[in-house]
Amino acid sequence: MYKLLENLRAGRVSHGMLGKGGVNLVQHLASAGHEFLIVDMMHSNVDWTELSHVAWKARAVGMYPFVRLPANPWGAGAAVPDRRFPVDAERAFGAGVEGLIWSISSVEEARLMAHMGRDSHQGAPVTSAQELSDATEHSGSTRLLLPLIESLGALEALDDILAIDGISGVFIGCTDLAEVLGHPLDYLHPEVLAAVEKACKLAKTRGKIVLANTGYAFPSIEGQVAHAKALKKCGVNMLMLQTIEFNLYVIAKSVSDAVRAG
């Protein structure tokens, strides 16, 4: 069993990161105590082959593998439901992914995916009725479907989204949430924190979970820790400690600045 799922059932907060590829990084995150990894296919050049390598490596070391599917919930086309989501979900499951994250602009875009929680596809042969039953049971007990809330349309429909059977909870994207609320990069603004806290309360009443990220406004380890603690206080179940690449930037810049200053 994944430690992430154990933590969720026990009411403990889990930590993870989002990455734009790199199978060799998986072991480092696992060794650092992270329980989940999100492979970003929305803002990266990760293809399905690389996704598969990363997902199966994560499974091998006991780290829960999510994928963030490509999406665009903003702009003129936001009102048109993206029916590509279930297609990409099938490919992701075939690549070894366990959990799905996709950015939505409406309840319908969440509802389109709700049935995927019991989809039997897992990238492995199914040759008998028993194997099919086992695969479906595994999916039902393991899959996490977390639509990403980072648009006003999704935020306004939050309770309706959480009410959908098959949706595990929501991912609050703090960077874009702060921007659409009129407070760009001000993650600790009372209105932004209130929105996160409201999401957590709504989710708890429906037996659902909330994932939130620490954002890009803190170019230091201390800043990320402070925001993470604020999110924990709001009641989030899963903390995404920003991206692997951003944390590499933070560390590399800190070391370089200190060396130059010396």
Secondary structure, DSSP 8 states (H G I E B T S, - for coil): --HHHHHHHHT--EEEEEESS-TTHHHHHHHTT--EEEEESSSS---HHHHHHHHHHHHHTT-EEEEE-----SSGGGGS--TTHHHHHHHHHHTT--EEEEE-SSHHHHHTTGGGGG----SS---SHHHHHHHHHHHHHH-EEEEEE-SHHHHHTHHHHHTSTT--EEEE-HHHHHHHTT-TT-TTSHHHHHHHHHHHHHHHHTT-EEEEE--SS--SHHHHHHHHHHHHHHT-SEEEEEEHHHHHHHHHHHHHHHHHH-
